[in-house]
Structure formats: C-alpha cells, structure tokens
C-alpha cells in the first residue's frame, strides 16, 4: 500500500486543522512529516539469504548423517540445500515483517536520526523568528518516530519530555490508527509548549504551512 493511501482527503484536512489548533496560544510551529521507509534495506535481504543458507546446510548435514543417505554425494547434498536455503531466505526477507526483524536496530536508529535531520533542513524549520519549529517525523515501514525541536524550544523543554510522545505515536501507527495517533501527538506537542511557557505573542503569524508532509521514499 502506498503511504498516501493511509490518509484520506478528510484525514489530511483533519491533520491541518489539528495542527492549527495545537499552535494556538503558543509560539510553536509544528510540522508532521512522514516517509514510506528510510532505505531499501537490501542488507536485510542478504542477511536473510545468509541465514537461510546456513540453516539449510546444517539441516542437510544432520539428515545426511542420521538418515544414512550415502548414495548421494556429500558435495551435492551440501551445495543444493545451501543454494535453495539462500534463495528462500532472500525471498522471505522481502516480506515486510521478516525484513523488520532482520534490520539492525542500531542502524535503523541512525538512519531515523539522519533522515529526520534532513527533513528538518528540507522544511527549513529553523526559519522561524523565535526558533520554535518542531518536527514530528515518522518512518512508517520501520515503525520509527522522532521529534526534533529547534533551539528556542530545546532551551526550555527538557529532552526527557519527547520519548513518551514518540512511543505513543509509534504504538498508534502499529495499531492501525495513523491519523488519530498523529493528531494526538500534534495536540500533545502544543500542550507541552504551553506547559513550558512558550506563549504566542499578540498578532503572531503562522510562519510554516500547516499540514502533513508525505514522502514515499
């Protein structure tokens, strides 16, 4: 399914309205940003191939040893299962849940940080008068999220505030309620900014367009 198919026109309108509402009364400029996936994860498929090759070669060795299939040459008995196991492992690794299981958590965390930082620059989150841009970044395929706040927020709001919001957002996506989860996170971010005294000044304008940014890659 395309990432854009996760959100109907009504969903997108709701997210725009919720973002505008969350920014009311505080100085924050909230930008939700979604990507389909962080990477093509070719490494995970090759890891699946390697695991499949090792598993089937070991199984073939055990069967050969205990079943007494001595009429088949040992070379053929090892090579064929290994090749078939590699092909099977690669094919299984193309299946989304298996791919996620084979991903290195450390690498995914690093990719999430890099992609979120790139999105922060891409959306010019730093071009706000009081440096109060806040990016809500979500990688749908990898089930990873990150909240990046600009300097004006970072100086006031402790970093320990954001992990709970990130966990709630990811849980909502995994539960199949992406719009609700994203809206709840946007509203929570608005409340946090008000809680820490980042109030809007009279006549303050909207500096970043409201609405969900969607990138398929």
MDAnalysis code that builds the backbone (N, CA, C; Angstrom):
import MDAnalysis as mda
import numpy as np

u = mda.Universe.empty(651, n_residues=217, atom_resindex=np.repeat(np.arange(217), 3), trajectory=True)
u.add_TopologyAttr("name", ["N", "CA", "C"] * 217)
u.add_TopologyAttr("resid", np.arange(1, 218))
u.add_TopologyAttr("resname", ["UNK", "UNK", "UNK", "UNK", "UNK", "UNK", "UNK", "UNK", "UNK", "UNK", "UNK", "UNK", "UNK", "UNK", "UNK", "UNK", "UNK", "UNK", "UNK", "UNK", "UNK", "UNK", "UNK", "UNK", "UNK", "UNK", "UNK", "UNK", "UNK", "UNK", "UNK", "UNK", "UNK", "UNK", "UNK", "UNK", "UNK", "UNK", "UNK", "UNK", "UNK", "UNK", "UNK", "UNK", "UNK", "UNK", "UNK", "UNK", "UNK", "UNK", "UNK", "UNK", "UNK", "UNK", "UNK", "UNK", "UNK", "UNK", "UNK", "UNK", "UNK", "UNK", "UNK", "UNK", "UNK", "UNK", "UNK", "UNK", "UNK", "UNK", "UNK", "UNK", "UNK", "UNK", "UNK", "UNK", "UNK", "UNK", "UNK", "UNK", "UNK", "UNK", "UNK", "UNK", "UNK", "UNK", "UNK", "UNK", "UNK", "UNK", "UNK", "UNK", "UNK", "UNK", "UNK", "UNK", "UNK", "UNK", "UNK", "UNK", "UNK", "UNK", "UNK", "UNK", "UNK", "UNK", "UNK", "UNK", "UNK", "UNK", "UNK", "UNK", "UNK", "UNK", "UNK", "UNK", "UNK", "UNK", "UNK", "UNK", "UNK", "UNK", "UNK", "UNK", "UNK", "UNK", "UNK", "UNK", "UNK", "UNK", "UNK", "UNK", "UNK", "UNK", "UNK", "UNK", "UNK", "UNK", "UNK", "UNK", "UNK", "UNK", "UNK", "UNK", "UNK", "UNK", "UNK", "UNK", "UNK", "UNK", "UNK", "UNK", "UNK", "UNK", "UNK", "UNK", "UNK", "UNK", "UNK", "UNK", "UNK", "UNK", "UNK", "UNK", "UNK", "UNK", "UNK", "UNK", "UNK", "UNK", "UNK", "UNK", "UNK", "UNK", "UNK", "UNK", "UNK", "UNK", "UNK", "UNK", "UNK", "UNK", "UNK", "UNK", "UNK", "UNK", "UNK", "UNK", "UNK", "UNK", "UNK", "UNK", "UNK", "UNK", "UNK", "UNK", "UNK", "UNK", "UNK", "UNK", "UNK", "UNK", "UNK", "UNK", "UNK", "UNK", "UNK", "UNK", "UNK", "UNK", "UNK", "UNK", "UNK", "UNK", "UNK", "UNK", "UNK"])
u.atoms.positions = np.array([
    [0.844, -1.198, 0.000],
    [0.000, 0.000, 0.000],
    [0.874, 1.241, 0.000],
    [0.522, 2.208, -0.841],
    [1.221, 3.481, -0.852],
    [0.960, 4.209, 0.450],
    [1.974, 4.951, 0.926],
    [1.804, 5.679, 2.180],
    [0.678, 6.697, 2.082],
    [0.469, 7.241, 0.863],
    [-0.584, 8.232, 0.688],
    [-1.964, 7.611, 0.876],
    [-2.070, 6.310, 0.678],
    [-3.346, 5.629, 0.841],
    [-3.723, 5.463, 2.316],
    [-2.790, 5.729, 3.206],
    [-3.083, 5.656, 4.632],
    [-3.977, 6.808, 5.081],
    [-3.983, 7.883, 4.294],
    [-4.690, 9.089, 4.701],
    [-5.650, 9.543, 3.606],
    [-6.908, 9.659, 3.952],
    [-7.895, 10.172, 3.016],
    [-7.811, 11.696, 2.979],
    [-8.554, 12.295, 2.051],
    [-8.590, 13.762, 1.988],
    [-9.119, 14.340, 3.296],
    [-10.095, 13.658, 3.892],
    [-10.630, 14.114, 5.183],
    [-9.581, 14.012, 6.280],
    [-8.785, 12.943, 6.241],
    [-7.720, 12.786, 7.233],
    [-6.717, 13.938, 7.131],
    [-6.318, 14.250, 5.925],
    [-5.338, 15.320, 5.716],
    [-5.888, 16.668, 6.172],
    [-7.166, 16.903, 5.891],
    [-7.790, 18.146, 6.344],
    [-7.841, 18.193, 7.868],
    [-8.160, 17.058, 8.472],
    [-8.208, 16.998, 9.940],
    [-6.835, 17.291, 10.535],
    [-5.784, 16.749, 9.943],
    [-4.432, 16.986, 10.445],
    [-4.063, 18.460, 10.330],
    [-4.460, 19.100, 9.218],
    [-4.198, 20.534, 9.075],
    [-4.907, 21.338, 10.163],
    [-6.165, 20.987, 10.404],
    [-6.939, 21.711, 11.407],
    [-6.389, 21.487, 12.813],
    [-6.003, 20.252, 13.103],
    [-5.449, 19.944, 14.423],
    [-4.119, 20.669, 14.626],
    [-3.306, 20.749, 13.581],
    [-2.033, 21.463, 13.684],
    [-2.270, 22.937, 13.992],
    [-3.210, 23.551, 13.276],
    [-3.536, 24.961, 13.526],
    [-4.039, 25.153, 14.955],
    [-4.862, 24.217, 15.416],
    [-5.388, 24.284, 16.778],
    [-4.267, 24.141, 17.805],
    [-3.357, 23.196, 17.563],
    [-2.269, 22.945, 18.517],
    [-1.330, 24.131, 18.614],
    [-1.216, 24.917, 17.552],
    [-0.323, 26.077, 17.550],
    [-0.971, 27.306, 18.182],
    [-2.279, 27.234, 18.407],
    [-2.995, 28.369, 19.006],
    [-2.565, 28.572, 20.458],
    [-2.173, 29.776, 20.765],
    [-1.805, 30.088, 22.141],
    [-0.364, 29.815, 22.492],
    [0.419, 29.269, 21.560],
    [1.839, 29.063, 21.842],
    [2.653, 29.485, 20.625],
    [3.965, 29.538, 20.813],
    [4.850, 30.050, 19.766],
    [5.348, 28.959, 18.829],
    [4.861, 27.754, 18.997],
    [5.377, 26.630, 18.214],
    [4.897, 26.627, 16.774],
    [5.737, 26.078, 15.901],
    [5.393, 25.842, 14.502],
    [5.589, 24.341, 14.256],
    [4.486, 23.596, 14.250],
    [4.525, 22.135, 14.240],
    [4.397, 21.613, 12.813],
    [5.325, 20.752, 12.426],
    [5.307, 20.167, 11.083],
    [5.349, 18.642, 11.196],
    [4.268, 17.940, 10.865],
    [4.302, 16.468, 10.800],
    [4.866, 16.023, 9.453],
    [5.741, 15.036, 9.483],
    [6.484, 14.633, 8.272],
    [6.592, 13.115, 8.260],
    [6.079, 12.485, 7.196],
    [6.097, 11.026, 7.091],
    [6.874, 10.568, 5.873],
    [7.635, 9.497, 6.041],
    [8.285, 8.843, 4.910],
    [7.800, 7.392, 4.857],
    [7.745, 6.848, 3.631],
    [7.338, 5.456, 3.486],
    [8.314, 4.517, 4.168],
    [9.601, 4.671, 3.837],
    [10.640, 3.900, 4.504],
    [11.964, 4.643, 4.381],
    [12.872, 4.312, 5.272],
    [14.145, 5.019, 5.365],
    [15.145, 4.582, 4.302],
    [15.011, 3.341, 3.846],
    [16.035, 2.759, 2.992],
    [15.405, 1.559, 2.268],
    [16.066, 1.058, 1.212],
    [15.517, -0.127, 0.543],
    [15.855, -1.418, 1.284],
    [16.758, -1.342, 2.261],
    [17.080, -2.460, 3.155],
    [17.556, -3.712, 2.420],
    [18.362, -3.505, 1.409],
    [18.954, -4.625, 0.687],
    [19.804, -5.497, 1.622],
    [20.448, -4.853, 2.589],
    [21.285, -5.601, 3.541],
    [20.468, -6.622, 4.318],
    [19.212, -6.281, 4.640],
    [18.362, -7.220, 5.380],
    [18.047, -8.448, 4.529],
    [17.854, -8.252, 3.223],
    [17.559, -9.392, 2.352],
    [18.767, -10.309, 2.226],
    [19.965, -9.734, 2.124],
    [21.171, -10.567, 2.072],
    [21.428, -11.260, 3.408],
    [21.041, -10.611, 4.492],
    [21.167, -11.271, 5.796],
    [20.216, -12.461, 5.859],
    [19.034, -12.299, 5.298],
    [18.099, -13.413, 5.233],
    [18.635, -14.553, 4.390],
    [19.292, -14.198, 3.267],
    [19.882, -15.228, 2.405],
    [20.972, -15.992, 3.143],
    [21.800, -15.268, 3.878],
    [22.886, -15.916, 4.618],
    [22.340, -16.844, 5.697],
    [21.334, -16.383, 6.429],
    [20.745, -17.219, 7.473],
    [20.071, -18.450, 6.871],
    [19.391, -18.274, 5.744],
    [18.750, -19.408, 5.080],
    [19.763, -20.429, 4.608],
    [20.890, -19.960, 4.054],
    [21.927, -20.868, 3.566],
    [22.535, -21.670, 4.709],
    [22.841, -21.006, 5.810],
    [23.443, -21.689, 6.962],
    [22.467, -22.708, 7.551],
    [21.200, -22.286, 7.711],
    [20.205, -23.170, 8.329],
    [19.978, -24.429, 7.507],
    [19.833, -24.285, 6.198],
    [19.558, -25.454, 5.369],
    [20.776, -26.355, 5.207],
    [21.965, -25.766, 5.186],
    [23.165, -26.604, 5.085],
    [23.356, -27.425, 6.355],
    [23.080, -26.820, 7.514],
    [23.161, -27.573, 8.767],
    [22.111, -28.681, 8.805],
    [20.900, -28.348, 8.364],
    [19.838, -29.350, 8.340],
    [20.189, -30.500, 7.400],
    [20.747, -30.146, 6.242],
    [21.133, -31.185, 5.290],
    [22.211, -32.086, 5.877],
    [23.156, -31.493, 6.602],
    [24.211, -32.287, 7.220],
    [23.672, -33.253, 8.248],
    [22.716, -32.784, 9.060],
    [22.111, -33.640, 10.080],
    [21.341, -34.790, 9.426],
    [20.561, -34.466, 8.396],
    [19.794, -35.510, 7.705],
    [20.740, -36.527, 7.061],
    [21.791, -36.027, 6.436],
    [22.755, -36.923, 5.790],
    [23.421, -37.855, 6.798],
    [23.706, -37.295, 7.969],
    [24.404, -38.079, 8.990],
    [23.510, -39.160, 9.595],
    [22.267, -38.798, 9.902],
    [21.420, -39.714, 10.648],
    [20.484, -40.539, 9.766],
    [20.261, -40.091, 8.532],
    [19.395, -40.873, 7.646],
    [20.190, -41.842, 6.789],
    [21.491, -41.698, 6.798],
    [22.338, -42.620, 6.060],
    [22.161, -42.548, 4.566],
    [21.994, -41.335, 4.042],
    [21.801, -41.187, 2.598],
    [23.155, -41.119, 1.897],
    [23.894, -42.220, 1.991],
    [25.256, -42.209, 1.470],
    [25.324, -42.359, -0.051],
    [24.192, -42.667, -0.670],
    [24.225, -42.811, -2.117],
    [24.238, -41.454, -2.834],
    [23.997, -40.368, -2.064],
    [24.073, -39.023, -2.636],
    [25.420, -38.423, -2.252],
    [26.108, -37.884, -3.213],
    [27.427, -37.319, -2.914],
    [27.294, -36.188, -1.914],
    [28.249, -36.127, -1.001],
    [28.229, -35.103, 0.046],
    [28.299, -33.704, -0.546],
    [29.022, -33.545, -1.650],
    [29.142, -32.234, -2.280],
    [27.774, -31.748, -2.770],
    [27.056, -32.652, -3.472],
    [25.730, -32.292, -3.968],
    [24.763, -32.079, -2.815],
    [24.878, -32.880, -1.792],
    [23.977, -32.802, -0.642],
    [24.128, -31.488, 0.109],
    [25.305, -30.898, 0.073],
    [25.535, -29.631, 0.762],
    [25.221, -28.438, -0.142],
    [25.653, -28.511, -1.401],
    [25.508, -27.353, -2.288],
    [24.048, -27.039, -2.589],
    [23.262, -28.050, -2.961],
    [21.871, -27.788, -3.341],
    [21.039, -27.201, -2.192],
    [21.062, -27.810, -0.994],
    [20.295, -27.218, 0.106],
    [20.768, -25.797, 0.441],
    [22.084, -25.564, 0.347],
    [22.600, -24.235, 0.662],
    [22.068, -23.192, -0.310],
    [22.085, -23.526, -1.593],
    [21.578, -22.600, -2.602],
    [20.081, -22.365, -2.438],
    [19.348, -23.455, -2.220],
    [17.908, -23.317, -2.037],
    [17.579, -22.523, -0.772],
    [18.353, -22.763, 0.286],
    [18.138, -22.027, 1.534],
    [18.416, -20.541, 1.369],
    [19.456, -20.222, 0.596],
    [19.781, -18.814, 0.354],
    [18.664, -18.131, -0.420],
    [18.147, -18.812, -1.436],
    [17.057, -18.246, -2.226],
    [15.798, -18.067, -1.378],
    [15.503, -19.079, -0.565],
    [14.325, -18.997, 0.291],
    [14.472, -17.876, 1.325],
    [15.668, -17.780, 1.937],
    [15.916, -16.739, 2.925],
    [15.796, -15.343, 2.333],
    [16.307, -15.170, 1.122],
    [16.221, -13.876, 0.444],
    [14.765, -13.528, 0.154],
    [14.016, -14.533, -0.331],
    [12.611, -14.297, -0.664],
    [11.798, -13.943, 0.587],
    [12.025, -14.667, 1.678],
    [11.307, -14.388, 2.915],
    [11.634, -13.003, 3.453],
    [12.894, -12.588, 3.254],
    [13.327, -11.281, 3.751],
    [12.691, -10.130, 2.985],
    [12.052, -10.425, 1.862],
    [11.324, -9.396, 1.114],
    [9.940, -9.156, 1.707],
    [9.520, -10.024, 2.616],
    [8.220, -9.906, 3.274],
    [8.364, -8.947, 4.450],
    [7.547, -7.925, 4.523],
    [7.747, -6.798, 5.439],
    [8.055, -7.174, 6.894],
    [7.248, -8.038, 7.548],
    [7.554, -8.364, 8.947],
    [8.931, -9.010, 9.113],
    [9.307, -9.859, 8.147],
    [10.618, -10.510, 8.220],
    [11.729, -9.478, 8.010],
    [11.523, -8.564, 7.076],
    [12.518, -7.517, 6.835],
    [12.768, -6.723, 8.107],
    [11.700, -6.324, 8.779],
    [11.854, -5.540, 10.016],
    [12.600, -6.342, 11.071],
    [12.341, -7.647, 11.143],
    [13.008, -8.493, 12.125],
    [14.507, -8.584, 11.844],
    [14.885, -8.534, 10.575],
    [16.289, -8.667, 10.185],
    [17.064, -7.354, 10.237],
    [16.368, -6.249, 10.435],
    [17.052, -4.951, 10.453],
    [17.867, -4.788, 11.729],
    [19.010, -4.159, 11.596],
    [19.836, -3.854, 12.755],
    [19.242, -2.652, 13.488],
    [18.841, -2.803, 14.759],
    [18.250, -1.673, 15.496],
    [19.154, -0.441, 15.526],
    [20.441, -0.659, 15.703],
    [21.365, 0.478, 15.764],
    [21.390, 1.225, 14.438],
    [21.385, 0.472, 13.342],
    [21.412, 1.108, 12.019],
    [20.110, 1.861, 11.757],
    [18.994, 1.282, 12.156],
    [17.710, 1.934, 11.942],
    [17.613, 3.215, 12.763],
    [18.096, 3.173, 13.989],
    [18.079, 4.384, 14.804],
    [18.931, 5.481, 14.162],
    [20.075, 5.085, 13.620],
    [20.952, 6.065, 12.967],
    [20.297, 6.624, 11.711],
    [19.684, 5.754, 10.902],
    [19.007, 6.210, 9.692],
    [17.830, 7.136, 10.023],
    [17.116, 6.800, 11.092],
    [15.984, 7.637, 11.504],
    [16.457, 9.028, 11.868],
    [17.524, 9.101, 12.651],
    [18.077, 10.398, 13.050],
    [18.543, 11.201, 11.837],
    [19.272, 10.553, 10.928],
    [19.788, 11.246, 9.747],
    [18.662, 11.741, 8.847],
    [17.643, 10.876, 8.640],
    [16.542, 11.267, 7.751],
    [15.703, 12.369, 8.375],
    [15.508, 12.316, 9.686],
    [14.747, 13.362, 10.367],
    [15.492, 14.691, 10.317],
    [16.795, 14.648, 10.507],
    [17.588, 15.878, 10.439],
    [17.557, 16.469, 9.031],
    [17.583, 15.588, 8.022],
    [17.484, 16.063, 6.640],
    [16.118, 16.711, 6.389],
    [15.065, 16.110, 6.934],
    [13.722, 16.675, 6.789],
    [13.622, 18.023, 7.493],
    [14.278, 18.142, 8.634],
    [14.289, 19.403, 9.389],
    [14.868, 20.530, 8.540],
    [15.961, 20.213, 7.847],
    [16.579, 21.207, 6.967],
    [15.727, 21.452, 5.727],
    [15.199, 20.365, 5.163],
    [14.379, 20.466, 3.951],
    [13.176, 21.377, 4.157],
    [12.547, 21.260, 5.323],
    [11.366, 22.069, 5.624],
    [11.725, 23.428, 6.197],
    [13.022, 23.713, 6.325],
    [13.513, 24.998, 6.835],
    [12.859, 25.332, 8.184],
    [12.910, 24.353, 9.066],
    [12.302, 24.513, 10.383],
    [12.956, 25.621, 11.201],
    [14.163, 25.969, 10.836],
    [14.918, 26.992, 11.567],
    [14.531, 28.411, 11.138],
    [13.688, 28.555, 10.109],
    [13.295, 29.868, 9.623],
    [12.061, 30.389, 10.356],
    [12.118, 30.360, 11.670],
    [11.062, 30.968, 12.475],
    [11.708, 32.027, 13.356],
    [10.954, 33.055, 13.632],
    [11.531, 34.213, 14.330],
    [12.107, 33.846, 15.686],
    [11.404, 32.979, 16.416],
    [11.848, 32.626, 17.771],
    [12.490, 31.241, 17.829],
    [12.809, 30.669, 16.651],
    [13.416, 29.340, 16.560],
    [12.579, 28.314, 17.318],
    [11.278, 28.304, 16.983],
    [10.357, 27.414, 17.696],
    [9.700, 26.390, 16.769],
    [10.415, 25.962, 15.742],
    [9.908, 24.903, 14.888],
    [10.031, 23.552, 15.575],
    [9.060, 22.688, 15.339],
    [9.108, 21.339, 15.918],
    [8.650, 20.337, 14.861],
    [9.516, 19.394, 14.551],
    [9.253, 18.395, 13.514],
    [8.837, 17.078, 14.148],
    [7.688, 16.550, 13.709],
    [7.249, 15.224, 14.132],
    [7.512, 14.292, 12.953],
    [8.539, 13.489, 13.073],
    [8.993, 12.644, 11.969],
    [8.588, 11.199, 12.215],
    [8.072, 10.548, 11.163],
    [7.656, 9.151, 11.286],
    [8.056, 8.374, 10.049],
    [8.740, 7.255, 10.252],
    [9.058, 6.306, 9.177],
    [8.091, 5.140, 9.320],
    [7.156, 5.039, 8.380],
    [6.040, 4.099, 8.528],
    [6.503, 2.643, 8.486],
    [7.307, 2.271, 7.486],
    [7.710, 0.883, 7.330],
    [8.499, 0.390, 8.536],
    [9.430, 1.208, 9.010],
    [10.307, 0.786, 10.110],
    [9.680, 0.959, 11.490],
    [8.508, 1.591, 11.564],
    [7.854, 1.860, 12.845],
    [8.785, 2.655, 13.767],
    [9.343, 3.705, 13.220],
    [10.224, 4.578, 13.998],
    [9.722, 6.010, 13.921],
    [9.902, 6.752, 14.994],
    [9.488, 8.154, 15.029],
    [10.526, 8.959, 15.791],
    [10.525, 10.249, 15.552],
    [11.459, 11.142, 16.221],
    [10.831, 12.529, 16.247],
    [11.027, 13.235, 17.321],
    [10.573, 14.622, 17.426],
    [11.808, 15.499, 17.580],
    [11.974, 16.420, 16.642],
    [13.109, 17.344, 16.672],
    [12.589, 18.756, 16.907],
    [13.096, 19.396, 17.935],
    [12.689, 20.760, 18.263],
    [13.855, 21.714, 18.019],
    [13.536, 22.895, 17.530],
    [14.567, 23.883, 17.262],
    [15.080, 24.493, 18.572],
    [16.079, 25.329, 18.431],
    [16.818, 25.840, 19.588],
    [15.928, 26.561, 20.596],
    [14.951, 27.326, 20.101],
    [14.089, 28.069, 21.008],
    [13.270, 27.172, 21.915],
    [12.913, 25.991, 21.446],
    [12.191, 25.012, 22.262],
    [13.168, 24.196, 23.095],
    [14.274, 23.801, 22.479],
    [15.254, 22.951, 23.150],
    [15.812, 23.603, 24.409],
    [15.906, 24.932, 24.411],
    [16.446, 25.639, 25.575],
    [15.495, 25.611, 26.764],
    [14.217, 25.359, 26.498],
    [13.203, 25.432, 27.558],
    [12.635, 24.066, 27.920],
    [12.384, 23.250, 26.910],
    [11.751, 21.946, 27.137],
    [12.821, 20.865, 27.268],
    [12.845, 20.115, 28.370],
    [13.865, 19.068, 28.537],
    [13.673, 17.923, 27.543],
    [14.751, 17.327, 27.056],
    [14.654, 16.222, 26.088],
    [13.868, 15.028, 26.608],
    [13.793, 14.865, 27.926],
    [13.100, 13.718, 28.515],
    [11.594, 13.752, 28.279],
    [11.081, 14.887, 27.796],
    [9.646, 15.017, 27.561],
    [9.203, 14.259, 26.315],
    [10.076, 14.161, 25.307],
    [9.656, 13.676, 23.993],
    [9.522, 12.156, 23.843],
    [10.311, 11.325, 24.524],
    [10.194, 9.872, 24.299],
    [8.795, 9.304, 24.492],
    [8.052, 9.795, 25.465],
    [6.691, 9.289, 25.679],
    [5.809, 9.594, 24.469],
    [5.950, 10.786, 23.913],
    [5.158, 11.147, 22.736],
    [5.544, 10.288, 21.532],
    [6.835, 10.012, 21.397],
    [7.317, 9.170, 20.302],
    [6.758, 7.757, 20.433],
    [6.808, 7.210, 21.633],
    [6.297, 5.850, 21.863],
    [4.799, 5.765, 21.572],
    [4.052, 6.780, 21.987],
    [2.606, 6.780, 21.750],
    [2.299, 6.851, 20.255],
    [3.077, 7.639, 19.529],
    [2.864, 7.766, 18.090],
    [3.130, 6.440, 17.386],
    [4.243, 5.798, 17.713],
    [4.580, 4.520, 17.094],
    [3.539, 3.458, 17.433],
    [3.085, 3.436, 18.680],
    [2.068, 2.460, 19.089],
    [0.776, 2.662, 18.297],
    [0.426, 3.912, 18.061],
    [-0.784, 4.197, 17.302],
    [-0.678, 3.748, 15.859],
    [0.483, 3.957, 15.252],
    [0.703, 3.510, 13.885],
    [0.631, 1.990, 13.801],
    [1.270, 1.315, 14.753],
    [1.260, -0.146, 14.760],
    [-0.150, -0.696, 14.977],
    [-0.985, 0.062, 15.669],
    [-2.353, -0.373, 15.935],
    [-3.286, -0.065, 14.775],
    [-2.771, 0.522, 13.709],
    [-3.592, 0.803, 12.535],
    [-4.447, 2.051, 12.646],
    [-4.021, 3.011, 13.462],
    [-4.768, 4.263, 13.607],
    [-3.825, 5.451, 13.393],
    [-3.268, 5.575, 12.198],
    [-2.261, 6.600, 11.955],
    [-2.751, 8.036, 12.123],
    [-3.954, 8.316, 11.633],
    [-4.450, 9.691, 11.730],
    [-4.681, 10.093, 13.179],
    [-5.363, 9.229, 13.932],
    [-5.612, 9.526, 15.348],
    [-4.304, 9.695, 16.108],
    [-3.368, 8.791, 15.877],
    [-2.091, 8.843, 16.599],
    [-1.333, 10.123, 16.287],
    [-1.320, 10.506, 15.024],
    [-0.603, 11.710, 14.633],
    [-1.270, 12.954, 15.211],
    [-2.592, 13.005, 15.147],
    [-3.315, 14.149, 15.710],
    [-3.091, 14.259, 17.222],
    [-3.117, 13.132, 17.902],
    [-2.886, 13.132, 19.348],
    [-1.480, 13.644, 19.678],
    [-0.508, 13.258, 18.870],
    [0.865, 13.704, 19.099],
    [1.004, 15.202, 18.842],
    [0.371, 15.681, 17.796],
    [0.418, 17.115, 17.489],
    [-0.189, 17.923, 18.631],
    [-1.349, 17.488, 19.108],
    [-2.003, 18.181, 20.223],
    [-1.135, 18.141, 21.474],
    [-0.535, 16.981, 21.751],
    [0.330, 16.847, 22.929],
    [1.520, 17.801, 22.843],
    [2.087, 17.945, 21.649],
    [3.220, 18.864, 21.484],
    [2.791, 20.297, 21.780],
    [1.600, 20.670, 21.323],
    [1.091, 22.003, 21.619],
    [0.930, 22.226, 23.110],
    [0.401, 21.229, 23.817],
    [0.233, 21.338, 25.267],
    [1.583, 21.465, 25.979],
    [2.565, 20.721, 25.500],
    [3.890, 20.770, 26.116],
    [4.495, 22.171, 25.973],
    [4.351, 22.768, 24.804],
    [4.901, 24.114, 24.604],
    [4.222, 25.112, 25.534],
    [2.921, 24.989, 25.697],
    [2.229, 25.882, 26.622],
    [2.661, 25.623, 28.059],
    [2.836, 24.358, 28.398],
    [3.243, 23.987, 29.755],
    [4.572, 24.614, 30.141],
    [5.481, 24.723, 29.162],
    [6.804, 25.268, 29.453],
    [6.924, 26.750, 29.096],
    [5.784, 27.399, 28.954],
    [5.773, 28.845, 28.855],
    [6.118, 29.442, 27.513],
    [6.041, 28.653, 26.449],
    [6.329, 29.190, 25.117],
    [5.032, 29.756, 24.536],
    [4.639, 30.903, 25.052],
    [3.384, 31.512, 24.677],
    [3.520, 32.323, 23.387],
    [2.428, 32.389, 22.650],
    [2.408, 33.204, 21.437],
    [2.273, 34.672, 21.808],
    [2.890, 35.527, 21.005],
    [2.745, 36.956, 21.185],
    [1.521, 37.446, 20.419],
    [0.898, 38.523, 20.863],
    [-0.257, 39.069, 20.135],
    [0.097, 39.358, 18.674],
    [-0.770, 38.918, 17.778],
    [-0.551, 39.173, 16.364],
    [0.491, 38.296, 15.713],
    [0.935, 37.253, 16.408],
    [1.968, 36.383, 15.839],
    [1.403, 35.610, 14.642],
    [2.172, 35.584, 13.566],
    [1.686, 34.956, 12.340],
    [2.132, 33.501, 12.244],
    [1.450, 32.753, 11.391],
    [1.822, 31.369, 11.124],
    [3.003, 31.367, 10.155],
    [4.164, 30.888, 10.597],
    [5.384, 31.001, 9.802],
    [5.662, 29.785, 8.922],
    [5.104, 28.637, 9.265],
    [5.265, 27.432, 8.456],
    [3.887, 26.877, 8.117],
    [3.714, 26.450, 6.879],
    [2.416, 25.952, 6.441],
    [1.985, 24.747, 7.274],
    [0.715, 24.739, 7.623],
    [0.168, 23.588, 8.348],
    [-0.087, 22.442, 7.373],
    [-0.104, 21.238, 7.895],
    [-0.419, 20.096, 7.050],
    [0.671, 19.051, 7.058],
    [0.273, 17.851, 6.677],
    [1.162, 16.702, 6.680],
    [2.043, 16.685, 5.438],
    [3.350, 16.514, 5.641],
    [4.282, 16.311, 4.537],
    [4.463, 14.813, 4.354],
    [4.291, 14.329, 3.133],
    [4.390, 12.902, 2.855],
    [5.443, 12.658, 1.783],
    [6.382, 11.776, 2.089],
    [7.416, 11.357, 1.136],
    [7.331, 9.845, 1.005],
    [7.167, 9.382, -0.209],
    [7.031, 7.939, -0.437],
    [8.332, 7.182, -0.171],
    [9.495, 7.799, -0.455],
    [10.762, 7.081, -0.340],
    [11.127, 6.878, 1.109],
])
